């Protein structure tokens, strides 16, 4: 384990380029702030003295995102990690979008008494996603801020898009390196999707992808789990804290969920219904490794599953 002195760790947190907050469990069911760094002060416009001892609900103003609030509340009650994109308000009342990752600070198996929150201003990414030529067509004649789906979601399935997933993977990889956690990438691909499209048409093929994505995504219930559509019928998931054996079993469960959809596929050489193949890779990131290693291993394992007859899971090496 890392043995840096507390003073050095505190300095690292203070100098972090992204906003960092530590909150402790309050007696009234709230989570008052115990620590904020300089980046969080810059992001919100609040000085540390204005935040210490207060619940960060004050950033949500009067118009609170019910879905985001519920996800945060559920994660806190379950003692789990949570990632959300929320609308916040600075001290001067101006609105900003914040990407927030909450992680429990555990001591043994007890319910966490503290959470650390990482905050990043998502406004720049929103601006990059806006294309002037499409402003009226995509975002409407009012010029309103685009839906968050434009920022991060695959339009067909509602899962994350590839670019956003890869950005989050790099972030989770760095956290896993620091905290010595295991990460797993599960890569799924619908078997013989081309034959399905040739038989029923592209519209039916898209509907098939949506159903498979819903079956896989619906099993990823922890706030820290991620799922994205890369291209065609490929769905990629990221999970935390599972070793290779547990990851393989989880992937088999997800393939069962795909088969349970009973999507008719008369030209499949596997069964009469749509199936998927999967490749998984798990590791505890070493300090000198990059996240690409999980992609490489999972993709190789997926190709192995395809070559072995499809409708199965293989592990990366």
C-alpha positions in Angstrom: 0.0 0.0 0.0 1.0 3.6 -0.5 2.9 5.0 2.5 3.0 8.7 1.7 2.8 11.0 4.7 -0.7 12.6 5.4 0.8 16.0 4.7 1.9 15.0 1.2 -1.4 13.3 0.4 -3.2 16.5 1.5 -1.0 18.6 -0.7 -1.7 16.3 -3.7 -5.4 16.7 -3.2 -5.1 20.4 -2.9 -3.1 20.7 -6.1 -5.4 18.5 -8.1 -6.6 20.2 -11.3 -10.2 18.8 -10.8 -12.4 19.6 -7.9 -12.2 17.3 -4.9 -14.5 17.2 -1.9 -14.6 14.9 1.2 -18.0 14.6 3.0 -18.8 12.8 6.2 -22.0 11.1 7.3 -24.0 13.5 9.4 -26.3 12.7 12.3 -29.4 14.1 10.4 -28.8 11.9 7.4 -27.0 14.6 5.5 -23.4 14.7 4.3 -21.6 17.9 5.5 -18.4 18.9 3.7 -15.2 18.2 5.5 -12.6 19.2 2.9 -12.6 21.0 -0.5 -9.6 21.8 -2.6 -8.8 25.0 -4.6 -10.1 23.6 -7.9 -13.5 23.0 -6.3 -13.5 26.6 -5.0 -12.7 27.9 -8.5 -15.4 25.6 -10.1 -18.2 26.7 -7.8 -17.2 30.2 -6.8 -17.6 29.3 -3.1 -14.8 29.7 -0.7 -13.9 26.7 1.5 -15.2 28.5 4.6 -18.6 28.8 3.0 -18.9 25.1 2.3 -17.4 23.4 5.3 -20.0 21.8 7.5 -22.7 22.3 4.8 -24.4 19.7 2.6 -23.6 20.1 -1.1 -27.3 20.2 -2.0 -26.8 24.0 -1.8 -25.2 23.7 -5.3 -28.4 22.3 -6.8 -30.4 25.5 -6.4 -34.2 25.3 -6.6 -34.5 23.2 -9.8 -33.0 19.9 -8.9 -32.5 17.0 -11.3 -34.7 14.3 -9.8 -33.0 11.4 -11.7 -29.5 12.5 -10.7 -30.6 13.1 -7.1 -32.1 9.6 -6.9 -28.9 8.0 -8.2 -26.8 9.8 -5.7 -29.2 9.0 -2.8 -29.3 5.3 -3.8 -25.5 5.1 -4.0 -25.1 6.8 -0.6 -27.7 4.5 1.0 -26.0 1.4 -0.5 -22.4 2.5 0.2 -21.6 2.3 -3.5 -19.8 4.4 -6.0 -21.8 6.7 -8.3 -21.1 8.7 -11.4 -23.6 11.4 -12.6 -23.8 14.5 -14.7 -25.6 17.2 -12.8 -26.7 20.7 -13.2 -25.3 22.9 -10.5 -25.2 26.6 -9.6 -22.2 28.8 -8.6 -22.3 31.2 -5.8 -23.2 34.0 -8.2 -26.2 32.0 -9.4 -24.8 31.1 -12.8 -25.5 27.5 -14.0 -22.9 24.9 -15.0 -22.9 21.2 -15.8 -20.7 19.1 -13.6 -19.5 15.5 -14.1 -19.3 14.0 -10.6 -17.8 10.7 -9.4 -18.5 9.7 -5.8 -16.4 7.0 -4.1 -16.9 5.6 -0.6 -13.9 5.8 1.7 -14.2 2.5 3.6 -12.6 1.2 6.7 -13.0 -2.5 6.9 -16.5 -3.8 6.1 -18.4 -1.1 7.9 -20.8 1.2 6.1 -18.7 4.1 4.8 -18.6 7.2 7.0 -17.0 9.4 4.4 -17.2 9.9 0.6 -14.8 11.6 -1.7 -16.2 13.4 -4.7 -14.4 14.3 -7.9 -15.9 17.1 -9.9 -15.2 18.2 -13.4 -16.8 21.1 -15.4 -18.5 19.5 -18.3 -19.3 22.8 -20.0 -16.3 22.8 -22.3 -17.2 19.3 -23.6 -20.8 20.5 -24.2 -19.5 23.4 -26.3 -17.2 21.1 -28.3 -20.2 18.9 -29.1 -22.3 21.7 -30.4 -21.9 22.2 -34.2 -22.9 25.7 -35.4 -24.4 24.4 -38.7 -26.7 22.1 -36.9 -27.7 24.4 -34.1 -31.2 25.0 -35.2 -31.8 21.6 -36.6 -30.4 19.6 -33.7 -31.0 21.8 -30.8 -34.2 23.7 -31.9 -34.8 27.2 -33.0 -34.6 28.5 -29.4 -30.8 27.9 -29.2 -31.3 26.0 -25.9 -28.5 24.0 -24.3 -28.5 20.5 -26.0 -29.8 17.4 -24.3 -27.2 15.6 -22.2 -27.5 12.6 -24.6 -25.6 14.7 -27.2 -22.8 14.8 -24.7 -22.3 11.2 -23.9 -24.9 8.8 -25.3 -25.1 6.5 -28.2 -28.2 7.6 -30.1 -29.4 4.1 -31.0 -29.1 2.3 -27.7 -29.0 5.0 -25.0 -25.8 3.5 -23.6 -22.6 5.6 -23.5 -20.9 6.3 -26.8 -17.4 5.0 -27.4 -15.6 8.4 -26.9 -17.2 9.1 -23.5 -16.6 5.5 -22.4 -12.9 5.7 -23.2 -12.6 8.9 -21.3 -14.2 7.4 -18.2 -12.1 4.3 -18.5 -8.9 6.3 -18.3 -10.2 8.0 -15.2 -11.3 4.8 -13.5 -8.0 3.2 -14.5 -6.1 6.0 -12.7 -8.2 5.5 -9.6 -7.8 1.7 -9.7 -4.0 2.2 -9.9 -4.0 4.5 -6.9 -6.4 2.3 -4.8 -5.1 -1.1 -6.0 -8.4 -2.3 -7.3 -9.3 -4.7 -10.0 -11.0 -3.6 -13.3 -12.6 -5.8 -15.9 -13.6 -5.1 -19.5 -16.3 -7.2 -21.0 -16.7 -7.0 -24.8 -19.8 -8.4 -26.4 -20.7 -8.8 -30.1 -23.9 -10.0 -31.6 -23.3 -13.2 -33.6 -23.9 -13.0 -37.4 -25.6 -9.6 -37.2 -24.9 -9.2 -41.0 -27.0 -12.2 -41.8 -29.8 -10.9 -39.6 -29.7 -7.5 -41.5 -29.7 -9.3 -44.8 -32.8 -11.2 -43.8 -34.9 -8.6 -42.1 -33.4 -5.3 -43.1 -31.3 -2.6 -41.3 -34.3 -1.2 -39.3 -34.9 -4.6 -37.8 -31.2 -5.0 -37.2 -31.1 -1.7 -35.3 -34.1 -2.9 -33.2 -32.2 -6.1 -32.5 -29.1 -4.1 -31.3 -31.3 -2.0 -29.0 -32.9 -5.1 -27.4 -29.5 -6.7 -26.8 -28.1 -3.5 -25.4 -31.0 -3.2 -23.0 -30.5 -6.8 -21.9 -26.8 -6.2 -21.1 -27.1 -2.7 -19.7 -30.0 -3.7 -17.5 -27.7 -6.1 -15.6 -25.2 -3.4 -14.8 -26.9 -2.0 -11.7 -23.9 -0.6 -9.7 -23.3 3.1 -10.0 -19.7 2.5 -10.9 -20.5 0.1 -13.8 -20.3 1.4 -17.4 -21.7 0.2 -20.7 -21.2 1.6 -24.2 -21.9 0.7 -27.8 -18.8 0.9 -29.9 -20.0 0.1 -33.4 -22.4 -2.3 -35.1 -23.5 -4.9 -32.6 -20.6 -4.5 -30.2 -21.4 -3.6 -26.6 -18.5 -3.0 -24.1 -18.9 -2.9 -20.3 -16.6 -2.0 -17.4 -16.9 -3.4 -13.9 -15.0 -2.9 -10.7 -13.7 -5.3 -8.0 -14.3 -8.6 -9.7 -11.6 -11.2 -10.4 -11.4 -13.1 -13.6 -13.5 -16.0 -12.4 -16.3 -13.7 -11.2 -16.1 -11.7 -14.4 -16.4 -14.8 -16.6 -19.5 -16.0 -14.7 -21.0 -12.5 -14.9 -20.4 -12.5 -18.7 -22.1 -15.9 -19.0 -25.1 -14.5 -17.1 -25.3 -11.6 -19.6 -25.2 -14.0 -22.6 -28.1 -15.9 -21.0 -30.0 -12.6 -20.8 -29.4 -12.1 -24.6 -30.7 -15.6 -25.4 -33.7 -15.0 -23.2 -34.8 -12.2 -25.6 -35.7 -15.0 -28.1 -35.1 -12.8 -31.1 -35.7 -15.0 -34.1 -32.7 -15.5 -36.4 -33.5 -18.1 -39.0 -30.1 -17.9 -40.8 -28.0 -18.3 -37.7 -25.6 -21.2 -37.7 -25.7 -21.3 -33.8 -29.3 -21.5 -32.8 -32.7 -20.3 -34.1 -32.4 -17.1 -32.0 -29.9 -14.2 -31.7 -26.9 -14.9 -29.6 -23.8 -13.0 -28.7 -20.1 -13.9 -28.0 -18.0 -12.3 -25.3 -14.4 -11.7 -24.4 -13.3 -10.5 -20.9 -10.1 -9.2 -19.4 -9.4 -8.4 -15.8 -6.4 -6.9 -14.0 -5.2 -4.8 -11.2 -3.6 -1.9 -13.1 0.2 -1.6 -12.5 1.6 1.9 -12.3 3.4 1.6 -15.7 0.5 0.2 -17.6 -2.1 1.9 -19.8 -5.8 1.1 -20.1 -5.3 -0.1 -23.7 -4.1 -3.4 -22.3 -7.7 -4.3 -21.2 -9.1 -3.5 -24.7 -6.4 -5.6 -26.4 -6.9 -8.6 -24.2 -10.7 -8.4 -24.3 -10.8 -8.0 -28.1 -8.5 -11.0 -28.5 -10.7 -13.1 -26.2 -13.8 -12.1 -28.2 -12.1 -13.2 -31.4 -11.3 -16.5 -29.7 -14.9 -16.9 -28.7 -16.1 -16.2 -32.3 -13.6 -18.7 -33.7 -14.6 -21.4 -31.2 -18.2 -21.4 -32.5 -19.7 -18.2 -31.0 -22.4 -18.0 -28.3 -19.7 -18.3 -25.6 -17.3 -16.4 -23.3 -13.5 -16.5 -23.4 -10.9 -14.9 -21.1 -8.0 -12.7 -22.2 -4.5 -13.6 -21.5 
